[in-house]
Amino acid sequence: MVRDDLYITVPSYFRCPISLDVMKSPVSLSTGVTYDRSSIQRWLDSGNNTCPATMQVLDTKEFVPNANLHRLIQTWSSQNRHNPLDDSSAESASPLSPDKIQLVVKEIGDLSKIASFAEESSENRRFLAKMDGFVAMLAALLIHSDDKDLSPPVVELAVRVLDSVSTEFGDFHELKRLLLIPKPPSLLRVMKQGSSRPESRIAAVRIIQSIAIDAESKLAVAESDGLLLHLVNSIAPRTDPPLIDAVLSCLISISMPKRVKPQLVRLRAIGKLREVLRSPSVPAPTAEKALKLLESVSSCREGMAELCGDSGCVEAVVRKAMKVSDAATEVAVTILWTACYLFRDQKAADAVVRSNGLTRILLLMQSNCSPAVRGMSTDLLRIFRVNSKSCLSSYDTKTTHIMPF
């Protein structure tokens, strides 16, 4: 055994079911099961008339060369071991075109085998990503999935495979060209299907985020019919938590252009974020992302007006100001400072007072907060004109505090 055999993951369907070695000359029986030629020949020559894997009686002992699987094994072997398998009858490992890859997919089975292959190791994902035409084939399959009338499970698998190899593919500008420029792909279709597995929907969201790499692509995604609406609607209490986290990351990226922020306001994104922040079980990373998206959306005039008019959302921000992370604290204080100090909105200020926000701000200033947070907290206390009646009467502690002014 050479050293490479110790760490290269061999796809299970590259191995002969009899010898368990990588097949040098794969052939298929009438049952559809593929074996290495030498192994199945020995089996048949021994007087057996059944398929070794299924034990079905064979209608015929003839077998057919599996040329497409043979070509795939050759390509995999040459890229992972730097030399083709030693077989005098082997075909040269020429690059596979999209048409040939489609034949390979049909020959070796459905996309579930490709998905399993990709999930086995980073080497396998790199192999698929670098295979000539493979990513383009997946993109074409998604873009024209409606035309080809592919079943939902097939589309889901294509999305999962594309998501798994996209990082290894690396060229997100090319991925954007393949997926976004012709028309929005069927990623939305996967997200809308109630029967879709959560991991398939998460994969679709991650692909959307990966192709939203510049202002042009972010706007294209935002203006795709129904896509932004469905992303916002995915921020719901009954949604799978990892999916909410992925959607928030995607929306943070998409919301950067100024034209997108008012769209998110009109789609009631602030109300959705309020419910996320109110949830007692929301994970800290998700709460931090919800605050970051709220800060982005409320940075436009429409967003700030919507936030200030939603006292429940302001109160939720106050409660999360000290319970998530240092980064979340700075974002939360920035939101409150913008609403109460910069815009001087009285409704927002009243909501801060009702949620015991002044006490929290005082506690925050005595903590090891950043200079930026300390400065914004000081501005907030000045706005509220802190005095014993407005703040300290409800400050239930015997600790002596030094007021900032």
C-alpha positions as CSV (number, residue, x, y, z in Angstrom):
1,M,0.0,0.0,0.0
2,V,1.4,3.4,-1.0
3,R,1.3,6.3,1.4
4,D,-1.5,8.0,-0.5
5,D,-3.9,5.1,0.3
6,L,-3.7,6.1,3.9
7,Y,-5.5,9.4,3.5
8,I,-7.3,9.5,0.1
9,T,-11.0,8.7,0.6
10,V,-12.1,6.3,-2.1
11,P,-15.8,6.7,-3.1
12,S,-17.7,3.6,-2.1
13,Y,-19.1,3.1,-5.6
14,F,-15.6,3.1,-7.1
15,R,-15.0,-0.2,-5.2
16,C,-15.9,-3.6,-6.5
17,P,-18.5,-5.3,-4.2
18,I,-16.5,-8.5,-4.4
19,S,-12.9,-7.5,-4.0
20,L,-13.5,-4.1,-2.3
21,D,-10.7,-2.7,-4.4
22,V,-11.0,0.2,-6.8
23,M,-12.3,-1.2,-10.1
24,K,-9.9,-1.2,-13.0
25,S,-12.4,-2.4,-15.6
26,P,-16.0,-1.9,-14.3
27,V,-18.7,-3.9,-15.9
28,S,-22.4,-4.2,-15.2
29,L,-24.6,-7.3,-14.9
30,S,-28.2,-7.5,-16.0
31,T,-29.2,-6.7,-12.4
32,G,-27.6,-3.2,-12.8
33,V,-24.8,-3.9,-10.2
34,T,-21.3,-3.0,-11.3
35,Y,-18.2,-5.2,-10.6
36,D,-14.6,-5.3,-11.5
37,R,-14.3,-7.5,-14.6
38,S,-11.8,-9.9,-13.2
39,S,-13.7,-10.4,-10.0
40,I,-17.1,-11.1,-11.5
41,Q,-15.5,-13.3,-14.2
42,R,-14.0,-15.5,-11.5
43,W,-17.4,-15.6,-9.7
44,L,-19.2,-16.7,-12.9
45,D,-16.4,-19.2,-13.9
46,S,-16.9,-20.9,-10.5
47,G,-20.3,-22.0,-11.7
48,N,-22.4,-19.3,-9.9
49,N,-25.5,-18.0,-11.8
50,T,-26.5,-15.3,-9.3
51,C,-25.6,-11.6,-8.8
52,P,-23.2,-11.6,-5.7
53,A,-24.7,-8.4,-4.3
54,T,-28.4,-9.1,-4.7
55,M,-28.3,-12.9,-5.0
56,Q,-30.8,-12.6,-7.9
57,V,-30.7,-15.4,-10.5
58,L,-29.1,-13.9,-13.7
59,D,-31.1,-14.0,-16.9
60,T,-27.8,-13.9,-18.7
61,K,-24.1,-14.1,-17.7
62,E,-23.1,-11.4,-20.1
63,F,-22.0,-8.1,-18.8
64,V,-21.6,-4.6,-20.3
65,P,-18.6,-2.4,-19.8
66,N,-19.4,0.7,-17.7
67,A,-17.4,3.2,-19.7
68,N,-18.6,6.3,-17.9
69,L,-17.8,5.0,-14.5
70,H,-14.5,3.8,-15.8
71,R,-13.7,7.3,-17.1
72,L,-14.7,8.9,-13.8
73,I,-12.5,6.5,-11.8
74,Q,-9.6,7.3,-14.2
75,T,-10.1,11.1,-13.7
76,W,-10.3,10.7,-9.9
77,S,-7.3,8.5,-9.8
78,S,-5.1,10.8,-11.9
79,Q,-6.0,13.8,-9.8
80,N,-5.6,12.1,-6.4
81,R,-2.6,9.9,-7.1
82,H,-1.0,11.7,-10.0
83,N,-1.0,8.6,-12.2
84,P,-3.8,6.6,-13.8
85,L,-4.6,3.2,-12.6
86,D,-2.5,0.5,-14.2
87,D,-4.7,-1.0,-16.8
88,S,-3.6,-1.6,-20.3
89,S,-7.1,-1.3,-21.6
90,A,-7.8,2.0,-19.7
91,E,-9.1,4.9,-21.7
92,S,-7.2,8.1,-21.4
93,A,-8.5,10.4,-18.6
94,S,-9.6,13.3,-20.8
95,P,-11.6,16.2,-19.2
96,L,-15.3,15.6,-18.8
97,S,-17.7,17.8,-20.6
98,P,-21.1,18.7,-19.1
99,D,-22.7,16.2,-21.4
100,K,-20.4,13.5,-20.4
101,I,-20.9,14.3,-16.7
102,Q,-24.6,14.1,-17.1
103,L,-24.1,10.6,-18.6
104,V,-21.9,9.7,-15.7
105,V,-24.6,10.8,-13.2
106,K,-27.1,8.7,-15.1
107,E,-24.8,5.7,-15.3
108,I,-23.6,5.5,-11.7
109,G,-27.0,6.4,-10.2
110,D,-28.8,9.5,-9.0
111,L,-27.3,12.6,-7.4
112,S,-27.4,11.0,-4.0
113,K,-24.2,9.1,-4.8
114,I,-22.5,12.3,-5.9
115,A,-23.7,14.0,-2.7
116,S,-22.4,11.2,-0.6
117,F,-19.1,11.3,-2.5
118,A,-18.8,15.1,-1.8
119,E,-19.6,14.7,1.9
120,E,-16.9,12.1,2.4
121,S,-13.9,14.4,2.4
122,S,-12.5,17.8,1.3
123,E,-10.4,15.9,-1.3
124,N,-13.5,14.6,-2.9
125,R,-15.1,18.1,-2.9
126,R,-12.0,19.5,-4.4
127,F,-12.0,16.8,-7.1
128,L,-15.6,17.6,-8.1
129,A,-15.0,21.4,-8.0
130,K,-12.0,21.2,-10.3
131,M,-13.6,18.7,-12.7
132,D,-14.1,20.5,-16.0
133,G,-17.7,21.5,-16.4
134,F,-19.1,19.9,-13.2
135,V,-20.1,23.2,-11.5
136,A,-21.5,24.5,-14.8
137,M,-23.6,21.4,-15.2
138,L,-25.1,21.8,-11.7
139,A,-25.8,25.4,-12.3
140,A,-27.5,24.6,-15.7
141,L,-29.5,21.9,-14.0
142,L,-30.8,24.4,-11.4
143,I,-31.5,27.2,-13.8
144,H,-33.4,25.0,-16.2
145,S,-35.0,22.7,-13.5
146,D,-38.5,23.8,-14.4
147,D,-37.9,23.2,-18.1
148,K,-36.5,19.7,-17.4
149,D,-39.3,19.0,-15.0
150,L,-36.9,17.6,-12.4
151,S,-38.4,16.1,-9.2
152,P,-37.9,18.2,-6.0
153,P,-35.5,15.6,-4.4
154,V,-33.2,15.9,-7.5
155,V,-33.2,19.7,-7.3
156,E,-32.5,19.6,-3.6
157,L,-29.6,17.2,-4.1
158,A,-28.2,19.4,-6.8
159,V,-28.3,22.4,-4.4
160,R,-26.6,20.5,-1.6
161,V,-23.8,19.2,-3.9
162,L,-23.3,22.7,-5.3
163,D,-23.1,24.2,-1.8
164,S,-20.6,21.6,-0.7
165,V,-18.2,22.2,-3.6
166,S,-18.6,25.9,-4.0
167,T,-16.0,26.8,-1.4
168,E,-13.5,24.5,-3.2
169,F,-14.5,26.0,-6.5
170,G,-13.5,29.4,-5.2
171,D,-14.5,31.5,-8.2
172,F,-17.6,33.1,-6.9
173,H,-17.7,35.6,-9.8
174,E,-18.0,32.7,-12.2
175,L,-20.6,31.1,-9.9
176,K,-22.5,34.4,-10.0
177,R,-22.3,34.5,-13.8
178,L,-23.6,30.9,-14.0
179,L,-26.5,31.3,-11.5
180,L,-27.6,34.9,-11.3
181,I,-27.1,36.6,-14.6
182,P,-29.4,34.3,-16.8
183,K,-32.2,34.3,-14.2
184,P,-32.8,33.5,-10.6
185,P,-32.2,29.8,-10.2
186,S,-34.5,27.3,-8.6
187,L,-33.0,28.0,-5.2
188,L,-36.2,29.8,-4.3
189,R,-38.1,26.7,-5.3
190,V,-36.1,24.6,-2.8
191,M,-36.7,27.2,-0.1
192,K,-40.4,27.3,-0.7
193,Q,-41.0,23.6,-0.6
194,G,-42.4,22.7,2.8
195,S,-41.1,19.2,2.3
196,S,-37.5,20.3,1.7
197,R,-35.0,19.1,4.3
198,P,-33.6,21.9,6.4
199,E,-30.1,21.2,5.2
200,S,-31.3,21.7,1.6
201,R,-32.9,25.0,2.4
202,I,-29.8,26.1,4.3
203,A,-27.6,25.1,1.3
204,A,-29.8,27.2,-1.0
205,V,-29.5,30.2,1.4
206,R,-25.7,29.8,1.5
207,I,-25.4,29.7,-2.3
208,I,-27.5,32.9,-2.5
209,Q,-25.1,34.6,-0.1
210,S,-22.0,33.3,-1.9
211,I,-23.1,34.8,-5.2
212,A,-24.1,38.1,-3.7
213,I,-20.5,39.3,-3.8
214,D,-20.9,42.9,-5.0
215,A,-23.5,45.7,-5.1
216,E,-24.8,44.6,-8.5
217,S,-25.4,41.0,-7.4
218,K,-26.9,42.0,-4.1
219,L,-29.4,44.2,-5.9
220,A,-30.1,41.4,-8.4
221,V,-30.9,39.0,-5.5
222,A,-33.0,41.6,-3.7
223,E,-35.0,42.3,-6.8
224,S,-35.5,38.7,-7.8
225,D,-39.2,38.0,-7.8
226,G,-40.2,36.6,-4.4
227,L,-36.7,35.8,-3.2
228,L,-36.3,38.6,-0.6
229,L,-39.8,38.1,0.7
230,H,-39.2,34.4,1.3
231,L,-36.0,35.1,3.0
232,V,-37.7,37.5,5.4
233,N,-40.6,35.1,6.0
234,S,-38.1,32.4,6.9
235,I,-37.3,34.4,10.1
236,A,-40.1,32.8,12.1
237,P,-40.3,31.1,15.5
238,R,-41.2,27.7,14.0
239,T,-38.3,27.9,11.5
240,D,-35.4,25.5,12.1
241,P,-32.8,27.6,14.1
242,P,-29.8,26.8,11.8
243,L,-31.9,28.0,8.9
244,I,-32.8,31.3,10.7
245,D,-29.0,31.8,11.4
246,A,-28.2,31.2,7.7
247,V,-31.0,33.5,6.5
248,L,-29.8,36.3,8.8
249,S,-26.2,36.0,7.5
250,C,-27.5,36.2,4.0
251,L,-29.7,39.2,4.6
252,I,-26.9,41.1,6.4
253,S,-24.9,40.7,3.2
254,I,-27.8,41.5,0.9
255,S,-28.9,44.6,2.9
256,M,-25.7,46.6,2.3
257,P,-26.9,48.6,-0.7
258,K,-29.1,51.5,0.2
259,R,-31.9,50.5,-2.2
260,V,-32.3,47.2,-0.4
261,K,-32.9,48.5,3.1
262,P,-36.3,50.2,2.4
263,Q,-37.4,46.9,0.7
264,L,-36.7,45.0,3.9
265,V,-38.7,47.6,5.9
266,R,-41.7,47.2,3.6
267,L,-41.4,43.4,4.0
268,R,-41.8,43.8,7.8
269,A,-38.3,42.6,8.5
270,I,-38.2,44.6,11.8
271,G,-41.2,42.8,13.2
272,K,-39.5,39.5,12.4
273,L,-36.3,40.5,14.1
274,R,-38.3,41.7,17.2
275,E,-39.6,38.1,17.6
276,V,-36.1,36.6,17.2
277,L,-34.7,39.0,19.9
278,R,-37.7,38.3,22.2
279,S,-37.2,34.5,22.1
280,P,-35.6,33.3,25.3
281,S,-34.0,30.3,23.6
282,V,-32.3,32.2,20.7
283,P,-28.6,31.2,20.5
284,A,-26.1,34.0,21.1
285,P,-24.7,34.0,17.5
286,T,-28.2,34.3,16.1
287,A,-29.1,37.1,18.4
288,E,-26.0,38.9,17.4
289,K,-26.8,38.6,13.7
290,A,-30.4,39.7,14.4
291,L,-29.0,42.9,16.0
292,K,-26.6,43.5,13.1
293,L,-29.4,43.2,10.6
294,L,-31.7,45.5,12.6
295,E,-28.9,48.0,12.7
296,S,-28.5,47.8,8.9
297,V,-32.3,48.0,8.2
298,S,-32.9,50.9,10.6
299,S,-30.1,52.9,9.1
300,C,-32.5,54.2,6.4
301,R,-35.2,56.8,7.2
302,E,-38.0,54.3,6.8
303,G,-36.3,51.7,8.9
304,M,-35.7,54.2,11.8
305,A,-39.3,55.3,11.7
306,E,-40.5,51.7,11.8
307,L,-38.1,50.8,14.7
308,C,-39.1,53.8,16.8
309,G,-42.7,53.0,16.3
310,D,-42.2,49.4,17.5
311,S,-41.7,49.7,21.2
312,G,-41.5,46.0,21.6
313,C,-38.5,45.9,19.3
314,V,-36.8,48.7,21.2
315,E,-37.4,46.9,24.5
316,A,-36.0,43.7,23.0
317,V,-32.8,45.5,22.0
318,V,-32.4,46.9,25.5
319,R,-32.8,43.4,27.0
320,K,-30.1,41.9,24.7
321,A,-27.7,44.8,25.2
322,M,-25.8,42.9,28.0
323,K,-26.7,39.3,27.5
324,V,-25.2,38.2,24.2
325,S,-21.6,39.3,23.4
326,D,-19.4,42.3,23.4
327,A,-20.0,42.8,19.7
328,A,-23.8,42.5,20.2
329,T,-23.6,45.0,23.1
330,E,-21.9,47.6,20.8
331,V,-24.5,47.0,18.1
332,A,-27.4,47.2,20.5
333,V,-26.1,50.4,22.1
334,T,-25.5,51.9,18.6
335,I,-29.2,51.2,17.7
336,L,-30.4,52.8,20.9
337,W,-28.0,55.8,20.6
338,T,-29.1,56.4,17.0
339,A,-32.8,56.3,17.8
340,C,-32.7,58.2,21.1
341,Y,-29.8,60.6,20.8
342,L,-29.2,61.1,17.1
343,F,-32.9,61.2,16.0
344,R,-34.2,62.3,19.5
345,D,-37.3,60.0,19.1
346,Q,-39.5,60.3,22.2
347,K,-41.3,57.0,21.6
348,A,-38.0,55.1,21.5
349,A,-36.8,56.9,24.6
350,D,-40.0,56.0,26.5
351,A,-39.6,52.3,25.5
352,V,-36.0,52.4,26.9
353,V,-37.3,53.7,30.2
354,R,-40.1,51.2,30.4
355,S,-37.7,48.3,29.9
356,N,-35.4,49.6,32.7
357,G,-32.9,50.6,30.1
358,L,-31.3,53.4,32.2
359,T,-30.3,50.9,34.9
360,R,-28.8,48.7,32.2
361,I,-26.9,51.6,30.8
362,L,-25.5,52.4,34.2
363,L,-24.4,48.8,34.7
364,L,-22.9,48.8,31.3
365,M,-20.8,51.8,32.0
366,Q,-19.3,50.2,35.0
367,S,-18.4,47.1,33.1
368,N,-15.3,46.6,30.9
369,C,-17.1,48.0,27.8
370,S,-15.3,49.6,24.8
371,P,-14.7,53.4,24.7
372,A,-17.3,53.6,21.9
373,V,-20.0,52.0,24.0
374,R,-19.0,54.1,27.0
375,G,-19.3,57.3,25.0
376,M,-22.7,56.4,23.5
377,S,-24.0,55.4,26.9
378,T,-22.9,58.7,28.3
379,D,-24.8,60.5,25.5
380,L,-27.9,58.4,26.3
381,L,-27.8,59.3,30.0
382,R,-27.6,63.0,29.1
383,I,-30.6,62.6,26.9
384,F,-32.6,61.1,29.7
385,R,-31.4,63.7,32.2
386,V,-30.6,61.1,34.8
387,N,-31.8,62.1,38.3
388,S,-32.9,60.3,41.4
389,K,-36.5,60.3,40.4
390,S,-36.2,59.1,36.9
391,C,-33.6,56.5,37.3
392,L,-32.0,55.8,40.7
393,S,-35.3,55.3,42.4
394,S,-35.8,52.1,40.4
395,Y,-32.1,51.1,40.6
396,D,-32.4,48.2,43.1
397,T,-28.9,48.0,44.4
398,K,-26.8,49.3,47.4
399,T,-23.7,49.8,45.3
400,T,-22.4,53.4,45.2
401,H,-22.1,54.7,41.6
402,I,-20.2,57.6,40.3
403,M,-22.4,59.5,37.9
404,P,-20.8,60.5,34.6
405,F,-21.7,64.2,35.1
